């Protein structure tokens, strides 16, 4: 099983949309995919129409028992064939406090994903937009990091912070963490957008997808993105192309996968 962490320490860059679009395109290719919502705001969970009150079974349960809860037992079906979801729970917001007193919590997600490696082809982790226990768990468990970044100057600062965090986790876990940058919310009509995209390619040559996901209001329609029908539009087409790029860059599966 390949685990992809979709993360950025800055919010509003299209992280949840990226997680959903990549996961559904992986499922459309015939893969068995589990989406894991790790964001206490639960935007991904709500996109699938799952209420958070009362809290559903979900990703917090993976941490409640230090990763001993089976991932498949928490995964629920969706309208998209081959795509399952582990919902977010508001209690995720309490994990930072518990992390200081509960040994081993930093690797709970890695243990849960390792135990589930025979049941899925891909796990896609939608991370919260803050550096903390949840993001570190995701990066520690990931086979690769996908960083969506809005094409504007402020977002580029957030990208720098995210890559610095990835370097830190990579050193700690003592194995490579391949990373890929997806430019998102691109508006070619603005000088700021064009200049920011050029800056991305100049500074992070080889890590950045050669294209960009354009501004597309249809990507904000959760009902369309979570329905069985294949979404259409420039944004959806861009994510299909981005997935092809990611798969081409993907190393051969390791024996333990």
C-alpha positions in Angstrom: 0.0 0.0 0.0 1.3 3.4 -0.9 0.5 6.2 1.5 0.3 9.8 0.2 0.2 12.7 2.7 -1.5 15.8 1.2 -0.2 18.6 3.4 0.6 22.3 3.7 1.0 24.4 6.8 -1.0 27.2 5.1 -4.7 26.9 4.7 -6.8 27.8 1.7 -4.5 26.3 -0.9 -6.8 23.5 -2.1 -5.5 20.7 0.2 -8.9 19.0 0.7 -9.9 19.4 -2.9 -6.5 17.9 -4.0 -6.9 15.0 -1.6 -10.4 14.2 -2.9 -9.6 14.6 -6.6 -6.4 12.5 -6.5 -8.1 9.8 -4.5 -11.1 9.5 -6.8 -8.9 9.4 -9.8 -6.8 6.6 -8.3 -10.1 4.8 -7.6 -11.2 5.4 -11.2 -8.0 3.7 -12.4 -9.1 0.5 -10.6 -7.2 0.9 -7.3 -8.7 0.3 -3.9 -8.3 3.7 -2.1 -8.9 4.8 1.5 -9.2 8.6 2.2 -8.3 9.5 5.8 -9.6 12.8 7.1 -7.1 14.0 9.7 -8.4 17.6 9.9 -10.5 18.5 13.0 -12.5 20.9 10.8 -13.7 17.8 8.9 -14.2 19.6 5.5 -13.6 16.3 3.6 -16.0 14.4 5.9 -18.7 17.0 5.4 -18.1 17.0 1.6 -19.4 13.4 1.7 -22.4 14.4 3.7 -21.4 12.8 6.9 -22.5 14.8 10.0 -20.0 15.3 12.8 -22.6 15.6 15.5 -22.9 13.0 16.9 -19.3 12.1 16.1 -19.0 9.3 13.6 -16.5 6.5 14.0 -13.3 7.7 12.4 -9.7 8.8 12.4 -9.6 9.8 16.1 -10.2 6.2 17.0 -6.9 5.3 15.4 -5.2 7.4 18.0 -7.5 6.5 20.9 -5.9 3.0 20.9 -2.4 3.9 19.7 -3.1 2.5 16.2 -4.5 -0.9 17.3 -7.9 -0.1 15.8 -8.2 -1.6 12.4 -8.4 1.0 9.6 -10.8 -1.1 7.5 -13.2 -1.3 10.5 -13.4 2.5 10.5 -13.6 3.0 6.7 -17.1 3.6 5.2 -18.1 3.2 1.6 -18.8 6.2 -0.7 -20.7 6.6 -3.9 -17.4 6.4 -5.7 -16.5 2.8 -6.6 -13.2 1.7 -5.0 -13.0 4.7 -2.6 -13.6 4.4 1.1 -13.4 7.2 3.7 -12.3 7.3 7.3 -14.2 10.3 8.7 -12.8 13.1 10.9 -14.0 13.6 14.4 -13.9 16.8 16.5 -11.9 15.0 19.2 -8.9 15.2 16.9 -8.4 18.7 18.2 -7.6 17.2 21.7 -4.7 15.1 20.5 -2.0 17.8 21.0 -2.6 17.8 24.7 -2.6 14.0 25.0 0.5 13.7 22.9 2.6 15.0 25.8 1.4 12.3 28.2 0.6 9.3 26.0 3.8 7.5 24.8 3.8 6.3 21.2 1.1 8.5 20.0 3.4 10.0 17.4 3.5 6.7 15.5 -0.1 5.6 16.0 -1.1 6.3 12.4 1.9 4.6 11.0 1.0 1.4 13.0 -2.6 1.5 11.8 -1.6 1.9 8.1 1.0 -0.8 8.3 -1.6 -3.2 9.7 -3.9 -2.4 6.8 -1.3 -2.6 4.0 -2.9 -5.7 2.5 -6.4 -4.2 2.2 -5.8 -1.1 0.1 -3.6 0.0 -2.8 -3.4 3.6 -1.6 -4.1 5.6 1.5 -4.6 9.4 0.9 -4.2 11.5 4.1 -5.9 14.9 4.2 -3.8 16.7 6.8 -4.7 19.8 8.9 -3.1 23.1 7.9 -1.1 23.3 11.1 2.2 21.8 12.3 1.4 19.5 15.1 0.9 15.9 16.2 -1.5 15.0 13.3 0.7 16.3 10.5 3.8 14.8 12.0 1.9 11.4 12.2 1.0 11.7 8.6 4.5 12.6 7.4 6.0 9.8 9.5 3.7 7.3 7.9 3.8 8.6 4.3 5.6 7.1 1.3 5.4 10.5 -0.4 4.3 14.1 0.4 2.1 16.1 -2.0 2.1 19.8 -1.3 -0.7 21.8 -2.9 0.3 25.5 -3.0 -1.7 28.4 -4.2 0.1 30.5 -6.8 0.5 33.7 -4.9 3.5 35.2 -2.9 2.0 34.6 0.5 1.4 30.9 -0.2 5.0 30.5 -1.3 6.2 31.4 2.2 3.9 28.6 3.6 5.5 26.2 1.1 9.0 27.0 2.4 7.8 26.2 6.0 6.2 22.9 4.8 9.3 21.7 3.1 11.4 22.6 6.1 9.0 20.4 8.2 9.3 17.6 5.7 13.1 17.8 6.0 12.9 17.6 9.8 10.6 14.5 9.7 12.7 12.8 7.1 15.8 13.1 9.3 13.9 11.8 12.3 12.4 8.7 10.5 15.7 7.9 8.7 14.2 7.1 5.3 13.4 9.3 2.3 10.2 11.3 2.1 9.8 12.1 -1.6 7.9 15.3 -2.1 6.0 16.9 -5.0 4.5 20.3 -5.4 1.2 20.9 -7.1 0.5 24.6 -8.0 -3.2 25.2 -7.4 -5.8 28.0 -7.8 -3.8 29.4 -10.7 -5.1 32.5 -12.4 -3.1 33.2 -15.5 -4.8 36.6 -15.9 -2.9 38.0 -13.0 0.7 39.1 -12.9 1.0 37.7 -9.4 -0.2 34.3 -10.5 2.2 34.1 -13.4 5.2 35.4 -11.5 4.5 33.0 -8.6 4.3 30.0 -10.9 7.6 31.0 -12.6 9.2 31.4 -9.1 8.0 27.9 -8.1 9.7 26.3 -11.1 12.9 28.3 -10.8 13.3 27.6 -7.1 12.0 24.0 -6.9 13.0 22.6 -10.3 12.2 19.0 -10.5 9.7 19.0 -7.6 6.9 21.0 -9.3 4.3 19.7 -11.6 4.9 21.4 -15.0 1.3 22.6 -15.2 -1.1 24.2 -12.6 -4.6 23.6 -11.4 -6.6 26.6 -12.6 -9.2 28.5 -10.8 -12.4 26.6 -11.4 -15.6 27.2 -9.4 -16.8 23.6 -10.2 -14.1 22.3 -7.9 -16.0 23.9 -5.0 -19.0 21.8 -5.6 -18.7 19.0 -3.1 -21.8 17.2 -4.4 -20.2 16.9 -7.8 -16.8 15.8 -6.5 -18.2 13.1 -4.2 -20.8 11.8 -6.6 -20.4 8.6 -8.6 -20.4 10.5 -11.9 -17.0 11.7 -13.1 -16.6 15.4 -12.6 -15.8 17.6 -15.6 -14.2 21.0 -16.2 -10.7 22.4 -16.4 -9.9 21.8 -12.8 -10.9 18.1 -12.8 -8.9 17.6 -16.0 -5.9 19.2 -14.5 -6.0 16.8 -11.5 -6.2 13.9 -13.8 -3.0 15.1 -15.5 -1.4 15.8 -12.2 -2.1 12.2 -11.0 -0.4 10.9 -14.2 2.7 13.0 -13.3 2.7 11.7 -9.7 2.4 8.1 -10.9 5.2 8.5 -13.4 7.4 9.9 -10.6 6.4 7.1 -8.2 9.2 4.6 -7.4 8.7 0.9 -7.6 6.8 -0.4 -4.7 9.0 -1.5 -1.9 8.8 -5.1 -0.8 7.0 -4.2 2.4 4.2 -2.3 0.6 
